[in-house]
Amino acid sequence: MINRFAIGRVTRWLSLSTLILGMSVLMGFGCGNSNGTSSVSGTVTYQGKPVVGEIHFTPEDATGSARAGMGQLDPSGHYTLSSFTSGDGVKPGKYLVTIISKGPDKPISDKQKRLMMEEDAKGNGDPLIPKKYFDPLTSGLAADVKSSGDNVFNFELKD
């Protein structure tokens, strides 16, 4: 004799298992970068020395599906880009590149501090590289990220 209660539990278990498996496939479990990004890394130097700061990749075509990526330049000038999650890279495509490197923050008087928001008082150090690299339209730097293969972009900044 077949137990209806047992059949109901098995049916519910199979339905739940099928749902979980379907969602896993849709979310891309076990398939690399499910958001379609490609890993991007490299090194930035200026006058032969590593640059510390930030690097930004801005999509050339702002109307496409690409999203800007950003990375921290470590003491050796190395970076790995992130756009959705840490170190995931950016979507394939053409990017304008910006590099920002500033010295220590300058002191701000108490009077000035009262007139500005706290976050505006940070990052006011002197540029450590030519300021043209702070803007994607004047940096002259670009990168074409591919969907496969090595996406290593090294930049030697000039005066």
C-alpha positions, 0 to 999 in steps of 0.5 A: 500500500502506498503512503499518500503522506510519503508521496506528498513529501517526496513531491514537495522535495522534488519541487523544491529541489527543481526550484533551487537548481533552476535558480542556481543556473539562472544566478550562474553558480559555478560559472565564473563571473555571472555578471559578464565581467573580465578580470583586469589588472596592471601596474602604474608608474610615473618617472619609473616609480610606482604610483599609489592612489586610484585608477578608474576605467570609464566606458567610452560609450555611456549608453551601453551596458558597460559599468565603470570600474575602479581599483586601488593602486598599492605601494608597488603601483599594482591594481585589480579592477572592481565594478560589481564585487571586489576584484571582478573586473569590468565588462568587455569594451573600450574605456577611458582611464583616469589615475588619481594620486595625491599627497597627504591631506593639508591642514584645514583651519577650524573656520574652514572646517565649520563651513564644509562637510567632513568628506569635503575636507579629505583628499585635498593633498597636492597631486603627485602626478600631472593633473591631466591624468585626473580627468578621463578627457585629458589623460590620454589613457585608454584600454580595450578590455576583451572577453577572454585572454589577458587584460593586463594594462600597464601605464607609464605616466609622462609629464 
